[in-house]
């Protein structure tokens, strides 16, 4: 259930740690738009209270006794589909469990990195509030649009835009909330012999990007790996930008190479790693011979990068509203007039291949 704009967001906290339950409640209780309606001490208790209280959103720990968060999530999705945000540890095991949860229906996750540091506490607070509000508010508009869009089976194009007939040598893809599942869907539809290099930026912590790249590599035909400093962007390979820093592309004698930069070098870029920075630098490095794609995500990261890409003569694609977990990033591109084509998620991978093959001739 999605609350009307004038109603408070009802949240259930599920965590076996009394410290984490208290920490999450402390953050949420201070926001006038949010009401904590209950707390559960394990997955089984969380399922029972979800069915009883019918919250708008559940924060769900991953590792718990009696029933873990993944199984609790699956039961909730089967019995009372509800927006769930996973609270995950910053470990390889935590990353894998988080990706399993996202595939099982969780809308997002937040790293469990509360320490004595005031900075870390403030980051946790801001991210928790942003994701709770973003997940619930954005899904209201998305759900209202799902049924008509699917019934009509229409692929909507922005202002009937035609795909520019320009040469493409590289592909840049950006995503955020809902991105782990969306990217797997897109990349799994691109063949192993794809003729261009692909650079991917997803808003994800540093501890998660390596395991995520390995997971994608095991599920897709393409070679997929976490990008390393100085690595060359090659055909048939998708590089995932490391979390916690920015990724910039530059032309060098051996080809277009990956370079990492600390966030302090680019203080104006709020999202890390930045889709805008990756898209803009790749567009400059390849002279605009590039396809840019923006998938589901909160905020507007990617808009300026796609805008710059179009100014260099590149081609742009955005995910449609009906299939976006969070419509923020695609919406910014579409309403800002920088998306040449708008497509549902299950067609984007095919479109990337088609556009690339068409423009290679």
VEXBAVO-182454 format. One record per residue (C-alpha): residue in three letters; x, y, z. Coordinates in steps of 0.5 Angstrom, whole numbers, plus 500, padded with zeros to 3 digits. Example, Ala and Ser with C-alpha at 12.3 -4.5 7.8 and 13.67 -1.06 7.14 Angstrom:
ALA525491516 SER527498514 
//
This chain:
UNK500500500 UNK503507498 UNK501513503 UNK498519500 UNK502525500 UNK499528506 UNK500522510 UNK506519514 UNK510513511 UNK509507516 UNK515503517 UNK516497520 UNK524495523 UNK526488522 UNK533487526 UNK535482531 UNK540487534 UNK537492539 UNK542497537 UNK540497530 UNK533497532 UNK534503536 UNK539507531 UNK534506525 UNK528508530 UNK532514532 UNK533517525 UNK526515523 UNK522518529 UNK525525528 UNK522526521 UNK515528521 UNK513525515 UNK515518518 UNK512514523 UNK515507526 UNK509502527 UNK513497530 UNK519493530 UNK521485529 UNK527481532 UNK527476527 UNK525474520 UNK519470522 UNK517476527 UNK518481521 UNK513477516 UNK508476522 UNK508484523 UNK508485516 UNK502482515 UNK499484521 UNK501492521 UNK501493513 UNK506498513 UNK508502507 UNK515500508 UNK520495511 UNK527495513 UNK530488513 UNK536486516 UNK540480512 UNK543476518 UNK538474523 UNK536468527 UNK530463526 UNK529466519 UNK534470515 UNK532476512 UNK532473505 UNK527468507 UNK523473510 UNK523478504 UNK520472500 UNK515470504 UNK513478505 UNK513478497 UNK508472496 UNK503474502 UNK503481502 UNK508485497 UNK511491501 UNK517495499 UNK523493503 UNK530496504 UNK535491506 UNK540493511 UNK547490509 UNK554489512 UNK559491508 UNK562485506 UNK563480500 UNK558475504 UNK553481505 UNK554484498 UNK552477495 UNK546476500 UNK544484498 UNK544482491 UNK540476492 UNK535480496 UNK534485490 UNK533479485 UNK527477490 UNK524483490 UNK527488495 UNK527495492 UNK534498495 UNK539497501 UNK543501506 UNK550499508 UNK550498516 UNK556502517 UNK554506523 UNK560507528 UNK562512533 UNK564517528 UNK559523527 UNK560523519 UNK559516519 UNK552517523 UNK550523519 UNK551519512 UNK547513515 UNK542518517 UNK541522510 UNK542515506 UNK536512510 UNK531518510 UNK533519502 UNK532512501 UNK525511505 UNK522517502 UNK524516495 UNK522508495 UNK515510497 UNK514516494 UNK517514487 UNK513508487 UNK506511488 UNK507514481 UNK510508478 UNK505503480 UNK499508477 UNK503507471 UNK504500470 UNK497497468 UNK496502463 UNK503502460 UNK503494460 UNK496493457 UNK497498451 UNK504495450 UNK506501447 UNK514503446 UNK514510447 UNK519515444 UNK520522446 UNK517527441 UNK517521436 UNK525522436 UNK529518431 UNK535515433 UNK541519430 UNK545515424 UNK552516427 UNK558512429 UNK558508435 UNK564506438 UNK563505446 UNK557505450 UNK556508457 UNK551506462 UNK548509469 UNK544506474 UNK542507481 UNK536504485 UNK534498482 UNK540498478 UNK543491480 UNK537487477 UNK536492471 UNK543492469 UNK543484469 UNK537484465 UNK540489460 UNK547486460 UNK545479459 UNK541480453 UNK548483449 UNK552478446 UNK559475447 UNK562478441 UNK559485442 UNK563490438 UNK564495443 UNK567497450 UNK562498455 UNK563502461 UNK558502467 UNK557506473 UNK552504479 UNK551508485 UNK554502490 UNK559502496 UNK566500494 UNK565493498 UNK560491493 UNK562493486 UNK567487486 UNK562482488 UNK557485483 UNK562485477 UNK563477479 UNK556476479 UNK554479473 UNK560476469 UNK557469472 UNK551470469 UNK552474462 UNK556472456 UNK560478456 UNK566479460 UNK564483466 UNK569486471 UNK571491476 UNK575497472 UNK582498474 UNK586504474 UNK589505467 UNK585499464 UNK583500457 UNK576499455 UNK575494450 UNK570490445 UNK566485448 UNK567487455 UNK563491460 UNK567495466 UNK564496473 UNK566503476 UNK569502483 UNK565504488 UNK567510493 UNK571514488 UNK569517481 UNK571514474 UNK574518468 UNK575516461 UNK581519457 UNK584517450 UNK591515451 UNK596512445 UNK593505447 UNK586507447 UNK581509452 UNK583508459 UNK580508466 UNK582513471 UNK580513478 UNK579520482 UNK578521489 UNK571525491 UNK575531493 UNK577532486 UNK570533484 UNK566536490 UNK560538486 UNK558531484 UNK554529489 UNK553522487 UNK559517487 UNK561514483 UNK558519478 UNK554517472 UNK555525469 UNK562525470 UNK563518467 UNK558520461 UNK561526460 UNK569524460 UNK567518455 UNK564522450 UNK570527450 UNK574521449 UNK571518444 UNK569524440 UNK561523441 UNK562516438 UNK558513444 UNK551510446 UNK549513453 UNK544509457 UNK540511463 UNK537506467 UNK532506474 UNK535510480 UNK533516485 UNK535523483 UNK538526477 UNK545523476 UNK546522468 UNK542528466 UNK548533465 UNK552527462 UNK547525457 UNK546532455 UNK554533454 UNK554527450 UNK548529445 UNK552536444 UNK558531442 UNK553528437 UNK552521441 UNK546517442 UNK541516448 UNK537511451 UNK533512457 UNK528506461 UNK521508461 UNK517509467 UNK513503468 UNK519498468 UNK523503473 UNK524501480 UNK525509481 UNK524513476 UNK528519478 UNK534519473 UNK530517467 UNK525522468 UNK530527469 UNK533525462 UNK526524459 UNK523531461 UNK530535460 UNK529533453 UNK536529452 UNK533522451 UNK533520444 UNK529513445 UNK525511451 UNK524503452 UNK522498457 UNK527495461 UNK527488457 UNK528491450 UNK534496452 UNK539490451 UNK536488445 UNK536496443 UNK543497445 UNK545491440 UNK541493434 UNK543501435 UNK551499435 UNK550494429 UNK546499425 UNK551504426 UNK557500425 UNK555499418 
//
